[in-house]
Amino acid sequence: MSVGEICNREVIIIDRDENITDAARLMRKHHVGNVVVVKTENGMTRIPVGILTDRDIVIELLARDVDLDALSVGDAMSYDLLSVTEEDDVLDAIKQMRKKGVRRAPVVNADGALVGILTEDDMVELLSEQLSDLVALQKREQQVERERHP
């Protein structure tokens, strides 16, 4: 299965020049744990350049008493960004994310433009659906066997 089949296409984005408080408000408004930081090329193409998570804000900034008004998103975002493509295999993406130690990866198209985000939650949901299907298959097999051999 490809990343493009399961990723979330509704990505909350922000510019690196915005302030941290605006980023936090966006996360709260959209009920997400991150914003993808993008740069705009050719007036429309959004290229992911970083990510800022709620954890970054709490652990790296608030817990250290950093003045949020003194920083921009670009000052606090993670630059070591792992992006995956729509065509990447989900299992390969999981391995890449595990290797990097990240729970979210922006999804890009062949031109490098942002088209979605793949999260740990997306993958857990997919795996739980597949496990439920396997359980249903097992129950159905038992039911068929009982019907054939009462």
N, C-alpha and C positions, 0 to 999 in steps of 0.2 A: 504494500500500500504506500502511496506517495504522501509526502508531507502536505502537498496542496489539497489532498482529499480531506484532511482532518483539521488543518489549521483554522484559526479564527481570523476571518477577513476584516473584522472591525477592530482596527488598531488605533489606540489613542496616541497621537503624536504631539511633539512639542519641538520648538526651536531651541537651540543651545543658548540663545541670548535671553530666554525667558527666566523668571526668577523661580526659586525653589517652592515658594508658597503657591504660585500658580500651578506648578506641577502637582503638588499635593492636592490642590482643589480639583484638578482634572481627574486624578485617581479616585477621589471620593465621589465626584459627580458620576463617573462611569463605572464605579465599583470594580476597579482593577488595581492590581498591585504594582503596576509599572507604566511608564510612558516611554515610547521609542523616540529617541532624538534623531531628527532628520535634517538634512540639508536639501534645499530645492535646487535642481538643475534644469536648465532649459525652461524655466518658468513653471514647470508642472511636475517633473519627475522627482519623487521623494526618495532619497538615498539614506538608509539608516547609517548613522555614524556613532551611535551610543545608545545606552539605555539607563534609565534612572528608576530604581525600585523604591517601594515604600521602606524596605529594609535599609537601603542606602541612606535614606533620609533619617531614619531612627537611629541606626547603629553608628553611622559615620558622622552625622551632623548633630542631631539633638543630644545624643548621649555624650558628646564632646563639647556641648555648649557653644557650638558654632553659631554665629549670627547669620541666620538664613537670609536676611535682607542684603547681606554683603556678598552673597554668592549668586552666580547664575547656574542654570542647569548644566551648562558646559563645564563649570568648575567642579561639579559633583558627580557627573555621569560616569559610567564605566565605559572606557574607551576600547577595552579589549573585548570587542563585540564578536560573538559567534552568530553568523547568519547562515541559514540553510536555504536551499532552493526549493521551489515547488515540486521539482522532479525528484528530489532526494527521497530515498526510502526511509520510512518512519524508524525502522530499527537502526539504520545507520545514524539518523539524527539523534536518537536516544544515546547511542554510543558517543557521539561527538559532545553532546550536552553533559554526559557523565564525566567524560575526560576533562572538560573545561570547568566542571563544577557549577553549571548554570541550570536554572529551571525554566528559562525562557529564551527563545531564539527568534529574532525577526526572520520572516520568510520573504525572499526576494525572487523576482522573475529573472529571466535570462539576461536582462539589461541591468540588473542590480537594483531595480526599483522595489520599494516596499510593497508587498501585496498581502501580508498577513503576519501572524505571530503564532508560534508553536509553543505551547506551555506544558508543563508537567501535568497540569489538570486535564488538558486535552488527551494526553496519552493514557492517563489513568482511566478516564471515561471510556476510551476506546477499548482498553484491555478488559475493563469490567463488563462491557457489553459482550465481548467475545467469550469471556468466562461464563456469563449468563447463558449464552447460546450453547455452550458445551454442556452445561448442567441440564438445560432443556432437552438437548439431544439425548443425554443419558436417560432422563426420565421417560422420554418418548420411546426409546428403545426397550426399556423395561415394560412399558405399557403394551407395546406391540407384541412382545414375547408372551405376556400374560394372556393377550387376546388369542394368540395362535395356539397356545398350550394351556388351556384352563385347568 
